[in-house]
Amino acid sequence: MARLISRLRGVILVGPQTYEITFAGQAGSALRAEFDDCEVIIGPGTTTLRAELPDQGALWGIVQRIIGLGLEVIHMHRIAPPPVPQGERVKTAISPRIAGRPTQT
């Protein structure tokens, strides 16, 4: 356990994040149906997918779906979370296992 914690020191665990991925071309209805788990935004000559994803593995899953369809990814970025109102604290959850506490089963 101590070895795991020492390897995680300084590492920021990534939680759910919202991403936008833009690819070339305007998606028709059939292509939009391929991404029914995302918000689809049609722009001039581009299509942007917006989705809240649980982790970066899910992000790469969507990128692989886009590439697998032969589409060209031209831009990808994370949407910044809304600012925390002044005076409020951000709550973070640390797994009991990572924190060194036994888990209940």
N, CA, C and O atoms as a GROMACS GRO file, in nm:
protein
  420
    1MET      N    1   0.082  -0.119   0.000
    1MET     CA    2   0.000   0.000   0.000
    1MET      C    3   0.086   0.125   0.000
    1MET      O    4   0.060   0.219  -0.075
    2ALA      N    5   0.189   0.128   0.084
    2ALA     CA    6   0.277   0.245   0.092
    2ALA      C    7   0.344   0.271  -0.042
    2ALA      O    8   0.364   0.386  -0.081
    3ARG      N    9   0.378   0.164  -0.113
    3ARG     CA   10   0.442   0.180  -0.243
    3ARG      C   11   0.346   0.249  -0.342
    3ARG      O   12   0.387   0.337  -0.417
    4LEU      N   13   0.217   0.210  -0.342
    4LEU     CA   14   0.118   0.272  -0.429
    4LEU      C   15   0.102   0.419  -0.396
    4LEU      O   16   0.100   0.503  -0.486
    5ILE      N   17   0.091   0.451  -0.269
    5ILE     CA   18   0.074   0.590  -0.228
    5ILE      C   19   0.195   0.673  -0.267
    5ILE      O   20   0.180   0.787  -0.312
    6SER      N   21   0.316   0.618  -0.252
    6SER     CA   22   0.435   0.694  -0.289
    6SER      C   23   0.439   0.717  -0.439
    6SER      O   24   0.488   0.821  -0.483
    7ARG      N   25   0.390   0.625  -0.519
    7ARG     CA   26   0.386   0.645  -0.664
    7ARG      C   27   0.280   0.747  -0.704
    7ARG      O   28   0.294   0.811  -0.808
    8LEU      N   29   0.176   0.764  -0.624
    8LEU     CA   30   0.069   0.859  -0.656
    8LEU      C   31   0.099   1.000  -0.605
    8LEU      O   32   0.027   1.094  -0.639
    9ARG      N   33   0.202   1.016  -0.525
    9ARG     CA   34   0.234   1.146  -0.469
    9ARG      C   35   0.255   1.246  -0.583
    9ARG      O   36   0.337   1.223  -0.672
   10GLY      N   37   0.182   1.356  -0.581
   10GLY     CA   38   0.194   1.459  -0.684
   10GLY      C   39   0.108   1.434  -0.806
   10GLY      O   40   0.102   1.519  -0.896
   11VAL      N   41   0.042   1.321  -0.812
   11VAL     CA   42  -0.045   1.288  -0.925
   11VAL      C   43  -0.184   1.341  -0.897
   11VAL      O   44  -0.237   1.324  -0.787
   12ILE      N   45  -0.244   1.404  -0.995
   12ILE     CA   46  -0.380   1.453  -0.982
   12ILE      C   47  -0.471   1.355  -1.054
   12ILE      O   48  -0.460   1.337  -1.176
   13LEU      N   49  -0.560   1.293  -0.981
   13LEU     CA   50  -0.654   1.199  -1.041
   13LEU      C   51  -0.761   1.278  -1.116
   13LEU      O   52  -0.817   1.375  -1.064
   14VAL      N   53  -0.789   1.235  -1.238
   14VAL     CA   54  -0.884   1.306  -1.323
   14VAL      C   55  -1.022   1.244  -1.305
   14VAL      O   56  -1.039   1.123  -1.316
   15GLY      N   57  -1.119   1.329  -1.279
   15GLY     CA   58  -1.257   1.284  -1.268
   15GLY      C   59  -1.333   1.321  -1.393
   15GLY      O   60  -1.272   1.351  -1.496
   16PRO      N   61  -1.464   1.319  -1.388
   16PRO     CA   62  -1.545   1.354  -1.506
   16PRO      C   63  -1.512   1.495  -1.556
   16PRO      O   64  -1.499   1.589  -1.478
   17GLN      N   65  -1.499   1.506  -1.686
   17GLN     CA   66  -1.468   1.633  -1.751
   17GLN      C   67  -1.554   1.646  -1.876
   17GLN      O   68  -1.599   1.546  -1.932
   18THR      N   69  -1.577   1.770  -1.920
   18THR     CA   70  -1.648   1.793  -2.045
   18THR      C   71  -1.546   1.826  -2.153
   18THR      O   72  -1.459   1.910  -2.134
   19TYR      N   73  -1.559   1.759  -2.266
   19TYR     CA   74  -1.467   1.776  -2.378
   19TYR      C   75  -1.544   1.814  -2.503
   19TYR      O   76  -1.661   1.780  -2.519
   20GLU      N   77  -1.476   1.886  -2.592
   20GLU     CA   78  -1.526   1.912  -2.726
   20GLU      C   79  -1.424   1.858  -2.825
   20GLU      O   80  -1.304   1.884  -2.813
   21ILE      N   81  -1.474   1.784  -2.922
   21ILE     CA   82  -1.389   1.726  -3.027
   21ILE      C   83  -1.450   1.770  -3.160
   21ILE      O   84  -1.566   1.742  -3.188
   22THR      N   85  -1.369   1.837  -3.241
   22THR     CA   86  -1.418   1.887  -3.370
   22THR      C   87  -1.352   1.808  -3.482
   22THR      O   88  -1.231   1.784  -3.481
   23PHE      N   89  -1.434   1.766  -3.578
   23PHE     CA   90  -1.379   1.700  -3.696
   23PHE      C   91  -1.429   1.769  -3.822
   23PHE      O   92  -1.531   1.838  -3.820
   24ALA      N   93  -1.355   1.750  -3.931
   24ALA     CA   94  -1.385   1.814  -4.057
   24ALA      C   95  -1.513   1.755  -4.117
   24ALA      O   96  -1.537   1.635  -4.108
   25GLY      N   97  -1.594   1.842  -4.178
   25GLY     CA   98  -1.716   1.800  -4.244
   25GLY      C   99  -1.839   1.818  -4.157
   25GLY      O  100  -1.831   1.824  -4.034
   26GLN      N  101  -1.952   1.828  -4.223
   26GLN     CA  102  -2.079   1.843  -4.152
   26GLN      C  103  -2.148   1.707  -4.147
   26GLN      O  104  -2.177   1.646  -4.250
   27ALA      N  105  -2.173   1.661  -4.026
   27ALA     CA  106  -2.234   1.529  -4.008
   27ALA      C  107  -2.380   1.530  -4.049
   27ALA      O  108  -2.456   1.618  -4.009
   28GLY      N  109  -2.417   1.432  -4.129
   28GLY     CA  110  -2.557   1.413  -4.164
   28GLY      C  111  -2.628   1.336  -4.053
   28GLY      O  112  -2.568   1.306  -3.950
   29SER      N  113  -2.753   1.305  -4.075
   29SER     CA  114  -2.832   1.240  -3.970
   29SER      C  115  -2.778   1.102  -3.933
   29SER      O  116  -2.781   1.064  -3.816
   30ALA      N  117  -2.729   1.026  -4.031
   30ALA     CA  118  -2.675   0.893  -4.001
   30ALA      C  119  -2.550   0.903  -3.914
   30ALA      O  120  -2.533   0.825  -3.820
   31LEU      N  121  -2.463   0.997  -3.946
   31LEU     CA  122  -2.341   1.014  -3.868
   31LEU      C  123  -2.372   1.069  -3.729
   31LEU      O  124  -2.308   1.030  -3.631
   32ARG      N  125  -2.468   1.160  -3.721
   32ARG     CA  126  -2.508   1.212  -3.589
   32ARG      C  127  -2.561   1.100  -3.500
   32ARG      O  128  -2.540   1.101  -3.379
   33ALA      N  129  -2.629   1.004  -3.561
   33ALA     CA  130  -2.682   0.891  -3.484
   33ALA      C  131  -2.570   0.805  -3.426
   33ALA      O  132  -2.589   0.741  -3.323
   34GLU      N  133  -2.453   0.804  -3.490
   34GLU     CA  134  -2.337   0.730  -3.437
   34GLU      C  135  -2.288   0.790  -3.305
   34GLU      O  136  -2.223   0.722  -3.225
   35PHE      N  137  -2.320   0.917  -3.284
   35PHE     CA  138  -2.273   0.987  -3.164
   35PHE      C  139  -2.392   1.038  -3.082
   35PHE      O  140  -2.391   1.151  -3.034
   36ASP      N  141  -2.493   0.952  -3.066
   36ASP     CA  142  -2.611   0.992  -2.991
   36ASP      C  143  -2.584   1.009  -2.842
   36ASP      O  144  -2.670   1.057  -2.767
   37ASP      N  145  -2.465   0.968  -2.798
   37ASP     CA  146  -2.426   0.988  -2.658
   37ASP      C  147  -2.355   1.122  -2.636
   37ASP      O  148  -2.307   1.150  -2.526
   38CYS      N  149  -2.348   1.203  -2.743
   38CYS     CA  150  -2.282   1.335  -2.736
   38CYS      C  151  -2.377   1.442  -2.787
   38CYS      O  152  -2.470   1.414  -2.863
   39GLU      N  153  -2.353   1.565  -2.744
   39GLU     CA  154  -2.420   1.679  -2.806
   39GLU      C  155  -2.347   1.704  -2.937
   39GLU      O  156  -2.224   1.712  -2.938
   40VAL      N  157  -2.420   1.716  -3.047
   40VAL     CA  158  -2.359   1.736  -3.179
   40VAL      C  159  -2.388   1.879  -3.224
   40VAL      O  160  -2.503   1.921  -3.229
   41ILE      N  161  -2.282   1.952  -3.256
   41ILE     CA  162  -2.293   2.092  -3.299
   41ILE      C  163  -2.237   2.102  -3.440
   41ILE      O  164  -2.120   2.073  -3.463
   42ILE      N  165  -2.322   2.142  -3.533
   42ILE     CA  166  -2.280   2.155  -3.672
   42ILE      C  167  -2.236   2.299  -3.698
   42ILE      O  168  -2.311   2.394  -3.671
   43GLY      N  169  -2.115   2.315  -3.749
   43GLY     CA  170  -2.062   2.447  -3.782
   43GLY      C  171  -2.033   2.455  -3.931
   43GLY      O  172  -2.060   2.360  -4.005
   44PRO      N  173  -1.977   2.567  -3.975
   44PRO     CA  174  -1.944   2.580  -4.118
   44PRO      C  175  -1.827   2.487  -4.154
   44PRO      O  176  -1.711   2.517  -4.124
   45GLY      N  177  -1.858   2.375  -4.217
   45GLY     CA  178  -1.755   2.281  -4.260
   45GLY      C  179  -1.701   2.192  -4.150
   45GLY      O  180  -1.604   2.119  -4.171
   46THR      N  181  -1.761   2.196  -4.031
   46THR     CA  182  -1.713   2.115  -3.919
   46THR      C  183  -1.829   2.058  -3.840
   46THR      O  184  -1.943   2.104  -3.850
   47THR      N  185  -1.799   1.957  -3.761
   47THR     CA  186  -1.893   1.902  -3.663
   47THR      C  187  -1.818   1.893  -3.531
   47THR      O  188  -1.705   1.845  -3.525
   48THR      N  189  -1.882   1.940  -3.425
   48THR     CA  190  -1.821   1.934  -3.291
   48THR      C  191  -1.907   1.847  -3.202
   48THR      O  192  -2.029   1.862  -3.197
   49LEU      N  193  -1.841   1.755  -3.133
   49LEU     CA  194  -1.906   1.670  -3.035
   49LEU      C  195  -1.872   1.724  -2.898
   49LEU      O  196  -1.755   1.752  -2.870
   50ARG      N  197  -1.971   1.739  -2.812
   50ARG     CA  198  -1.948   1.781  -2.673
   50ARG      C  199  -2.006   1.672  -2.583
   50ARG      O  200  -2.120   1.629  -2.600
   51ALA      N  201  -1.924   1.628  -2.488
   51ALA     CA  202  -1.970   1.522  -2.398
   51ALA      C  203  -1.900   1.532  -2.264
   51ALA      O  204  -1.782   1.568  -2.256
   52GLU      N  205  -1.975   1.502  -2.158
   52GLU     CA  206  -1.914   1.488  -2.026
   52GLU      C  207  -1.873   1.342  -2.015
   52GLU      O  208  -1.957   1.251  -2.024
   53LEU      N  209  -1.745   1.320  -1.994
   53LEU     CA  210  -1.690   1.185  -1.994
   53LEU      C  211  -1.630   1.152  -1.858
   53LEU      O  212  -1.573   1.239  -1.792
   54PRO      N  213  -1.641   1.027  -1.816
   54PRO     CA  214  -1.595   0.990  -1.682
   54PRO      C  215  -1.444   0.992  -1.666
   54PRO      O  216  -1.393   1.013  -1.556
   55ASP      N  217  -1.371   0.970  -1.777
   55ASP     CA  218  -1.225   0.965  -1.767
   55ASP      C  219  -1.165   0.978  -1.906
   55ASP      O  220  -1.237   0.985  -2.006
   56GLN      N  221  -1.032   0.980  -1.912
   56GLN     CA  222  -0.966   0.996  -2.041
   56GLN      C  223  -0.977   0.871  -2.128
   56GLN      O  224  -0.965   0.881  -2.250
   57GLY      N  225  -1.000   0.756  -2.069
   57GLY     CA  226  -1.024   0.636  -2.148
   57GLY      C  227  -1.148   0.652  -2.235
   57GLY      O  228  -1.149   0.611  -2.351
   58ALA      N  229  -1.253   0.712  -2.178
   58ALA     CA  230  -1.376   0.737  -2.255
   58ALA      C  231  -1.351   0.840  -2.364
   58ALA      O  232  -1.407   0.830  -2.473
   59LEU      N  233  -1.268   0.940  -2.335
   59LEU     CA  234  -1.232   1.041  -2.435
   59LEU      C  235  -1.165   0.973  -2.555
   59LEU      O  236  -1.202   0.998  -2.670
   60TRP      N  237  -1.068   0.888  -2.527
   60TRP     CA  238  -0.998   0.821  -2.636
   60TRP      C  239  -1.089   0.723  -2.708
   60TRP      O  240  -1.067   0.695  -2.826
   61GLY      N  241  -1.189   0.671  -2.641
   61GLY     CA  242  -1.286   0.586  -2.708
   61GLY      C  243  -1.364   0.662  -2.814
   61GLY      O  244  -1.387   0.610  -2.924
   62ILE      N  245  -1.404   0.785  -2.782
   62ILE     CA  246  -1.475   0.867  -2.882
   62ILE      C  247  -1.382   0.904  -2.996
   62ILE      O  248  -1.421   0.899  -3.112
   63VAL      N  249  -1.258   0.941  -2.964
   63VAL     CA  250  -1.161   0.975  -3.069
   63VAL      C  251  -1.141   0.855  -3.162
   63VAL      O  252  -1.136   0.872  -3.284
   64GLN      N  253  -1.131   0.735  -3.107
   64GLN     CA  254  -1.114   0.615  -3.189
   64GLN      C  255  -1.236   0.591  -3.277
   64GLN      O  256  -1.223   0.547  -3.392
   65ARG      N  257  -1.356   0.619  -3.224
   65ARG     CA  258  -1.477   0.604  -3.306
   65ARG      C  259  -1.472   0.700  -3.425
   65ARG      O  260  -1.507   0.662  -3.536
   66ILE      N  261  -1.430   0.825  -3.400
   66ILE     CA  262  -1.421   0.924  -3.507
   66ILE      C  263  -1.321   0.878  -3.613
   66ILE      O  264  -1.352   0.877  -3.732
   67ILE      N  265  -1.202   0.839  -3.568
   67ILE     CA  266  -1.098   0.796  -3.662
   67ILE      C  267  -1.142   0.670  -3.736
   67ILE      O  268  -1.116   0.655  -3.856
   68GLY      N  269  -1.208   0.578  -3.666
   68GLY     CA  270  -1.256   0.455  -3.727
   68GLY      C  271  -1.356   0.480  -3.839
   68GLY      O  272  -1.370   0.397  -3.929
   69LEU      N  273  -1.425   0.592  -3.833
   69LEU     CA  274  -1.520   0.628  -3.939
   69LEU      C  275  -1.453   0.702  -4.053
   69LEU      O  276  -1.518   0.745  -4.149
   70GLY      N  277  -1.320   0.718  -4.043
   70GLY     CA  278  -1.245   0.784  -4.150
   70GLY      C  279  -1.252   0.936  -4.145
   70GLY      O  280  -1.226   1.002  -4.245
   71LEU      N  281  -1.289   0.990  -4.030
   71LEU     CA  282  -1.302   1.136  -4.016
   71LEU      C  283  -1.173   1.196  -3.962
   71LEU      O  284  -1.097   1.129  -3.893
   72GLU      N  285  -1.149   1.322  -3.995
   72GLU     CA  286  -1.027   1.390  -3.954
   72GLU      C  287  -1.054   1.478  -3.832
   72GLU      O  288  -1.129   1.575  -3.841
   73VAL      N  289  -0.992   1.445  -3.719
   73VAL     CA  290  -1.002   1.528  -3.599
   73VAL      C  291  -0.918   1.653  -3.624
   73VAL      O  292  -0.800   1.643  -3.659
   74ILE      N  293  -0.979   1.770  -3.606
   74ILE     CA  294  -0.903   1.894  -3.628
   74ILE      C  295  -0.884   1.975  -3.500
   74ILE      O  296  -0.800   2.065  -3.497
   75HIS      N  297  -0.960   1.944  -3.396
   75HIS     CA  298  -0.942   2.016  -3.270
   75HIS      C  299  -1.007   1.938  -3.157
   75HIS      O  300  -1.112   1.876  -3.174
   76MET      N  301  -0.941   1.942  -3.042
   76MET     CA  302  -0.995   1.873  -2.924
   76MET      C  303  -0.952   1.952  -2.802
   76MET      O  304  -0.834   1.986  -2.788
   77HIS      N  305  -1.046   1.981  -2.712
   77HIS     CA  306  -1.009   2.049  -2.589
   77HIS      C  307  -1.108   2.018  -2.478
   77HIS      O  308  -1.221   1.975  -2.500
   78ARG      N  309  -1.060   2.043  -2.356
   78ARG     CA  310  -1.141   2.023  -2.236
   78ARG      C  311  -1.209   2.155  -2.205
   78ARG      O  312  -1.147   2.261  -2.212
   79ILE      N  313  -1.335   2.149  -2.172
   79ILE     CA  314  -1.410   2.268  -2.131
   79ILE      C  315  -1.381   2.291  -1.983
   79ILE      O  316  -1.398   2.201  -1.901
   80ALA      N  317  -1.338   2.410  -1.951
   80ALA     CA  318  -1.307   2.443  -1.811
   80ALA      C  319  -1.436   2.436  -1.729
   80ALA      O  320  -1.541   2.482  -1.773
   81PRO      N  321  -1.427   2.378  -1.610
   81PRO     CA  322  -1.545   2.376  -1.523
   81PRO      C  323  -1.579   2.518  -1.480
   81PRO      O  324  -1.492   2.605  -1.477
   82PRO      N  325  -1.706   2.542  -1.447
   82PRO     CA  326  -1.743   2.677  -1.403
   82PRO      C  327  -1.665   2.713  -1.277
   82PRO      O  328  -1.636   2.626  -1.195
   83PRO      N  329  -1.633   2.841  -1.261
   83PRO     CA  330  -1.557   2.881  -1.141
   83PRO      C  331  -1.638   2.856  -1.014
   83PRO      O  332  -1.760   2.866  -1.013
   84VAL      N  333  -1.566   2.824  -0.909
   84VAL     CA  334  -1.628   2.802  -0.778
   84VAL      C  335  -1.657   2.940  -0.719
   84VAL      O  336  -1.567   3.024  -0.710
   85PRO      N  337  -1.782   2.966  -0.678
   85PRO     CA  338  -1.814   3.096  -0.618
   85PRO      C  339  -1.723   3.124  -0.498
   85PRO      O  340  -1.690   3.035  -0.420
   86GLN      N  341  -1.687   3.249  -0.486
   86GLN     CA  342  -1.597   3.289  -0.377
   86GLN      C  343  -1.658   3.252  -0.243
   86GLN      O  344  -1.776   3.274  -0.219
   87GLY      N  345  -1.576   3.196  -0.156
   87GLY     CA  346  -1.622   3.156  -0.024
   87GLY      C  347  -1.664   3.011  -0.015
   87GLY      O  348  -1.676   2.957   0.095
   88GLU      N  349  -1.686   2.944  -0.130
   88GLU     CA  350  -1.721   2.803  -0.128
   88GLU      C  351  -1.595   2.720  -0.142
   88GLU      O  352  -1.500   2.761  -0.209
   89ARG      N  353  -1.594   2.605  -0.079
   89ARG     CA  354  -1.480   2.516  -0.087
   89ARG      C  355  -1.510   2.406  -0.187
   89ARG      O  356  -1.624   2.362  -0.201
   90VAL      N  357  -1.408   2.365  -0.256
   90VAL     CA  358  -1.422   2.253  -0.348
   90VAL      C  359  -1.402   2.125  -0.269
   90VAL      O  360  -1.302   2.109  -0.199
   91LYS      N  361  -1.498   2.034  -0.280
   91LYS     CA  362  -1.488   1.907  -0.211
   91LYS      C  363  -1.424   1.806  -0.306
   91LYS      O  364  -1.461   1.796  -0.423
   92THR      N  365  -1.328   1.733  -0.254
   92THR     CA  366  -1.266   1.628  -0.333
   92THR      C  367  -1.283   1.497  -0.259
   92THR      O  368  -1.280   1.492  -0.136
   93ALA      N  369  -1.300   1.394  -0.335
   93ALA     CA  370  -1.315   1.261  -0.275
   93ALA      C  371  -1.190   1.181  -0.306
   93ALA      O  372  -1.148   1.172  -0.421
   94ILE      N  373  -1.132   1.123  -0.204
   94ILE     CA  374  -1.017   1.037  -0.220
   94ILE      C  375  -1.060   0.897  -0.180
   94ILE      O  376  -1.119   0.876  -0.074
   95SER      N  377  -1.029   0.805  -0.265
   95SER     CA  378  -1.064   0.667  -0.235
   95SER      C  379  -1.003   0.627  -0.102
   95SER      O  380  -0.886   0.655  -0.077
   96PRO      N  381  -1.080   0.560  -0.015
   96PRO     CA  382  -1.024   0.515   0.113
   96PRO      C  383  -0.902   0.428   0.093
   96PRO      O  384  -0.809   0.430   0.174
   97ARG      N  385  -0.901   0.350  -0.014
   97ARG     CA  386  -0.789   0.262  -0.041
   97ARG      C  387  -0.663   0.345  -0.069
   97ARG      O  388  -0.555   0.311  -0.021
   98ILE      N  389  -0.676   0.453  -0.146
   98ILE     CA  390  -0.561   0.539  -0.175
   98ILE      C  391  -0.520   0.615  -0.050
   98ILE      O  392  -0.401   0.635  -0.026
   99ALA      N  393  -0.616   0.655   0.030
   99ALA     CA  394  -0.586   0.732   0.151
   99ALA      C  395  -0.526   0.644   0.260
   99ALA      O  396  -0.485   0.695   0.365
  100GLY      N  397  -0.519   0.514   0.237
  100GLY     CA  398  -0.458   0.425   0.335
  100GLY      C  399  -0.553   0.371   0.438
  100GLY      O  400  -0.512   0.304   0.533
  101ARG      N  401  -0.682   0.398   0.421
  101ARG     CA  402  -0.782   0.346   0.514
  101ARG      C  403  -0.839   0.218   0.457
  101ARG      O  404  -0.853   0.206   0.335
  102PRO      N  405  -0.873   0.124   0.539
  102PRO     CA  406  -0.933   0.000   0.488
  102PRO      C  407  -1.071   0.028   0.430
  102PRO      O  408  -1.142   0.116   0.477
  103THR      N  409  -1.106  -0.047   0.328
  103THR     CA  410  -1.239  -0.033   0.268
  103THR      C  411  -1.334  -0.131   0.333
  103THR      O  412  -1.294  -0.238   0.379
  104GLN      N  413  -1.462  -0.093   0.337
  104GLN     CA  414  -1.563  -0.181   0.394
  104GLN      C  415  -1.622  -0.266   0.283
  104GLN      O  416  -1.652  -0.215   0.175
  105THR      N  417  -1.638  -0.392   0.309
  105THR     CA  418  -1.699  -0.480   0.208
  105THR      C  419  -1.820  -0.548   0.262
  105THR      O  420  -1.883  -0.626   0.191
   0.00000   0.00000   0.00000
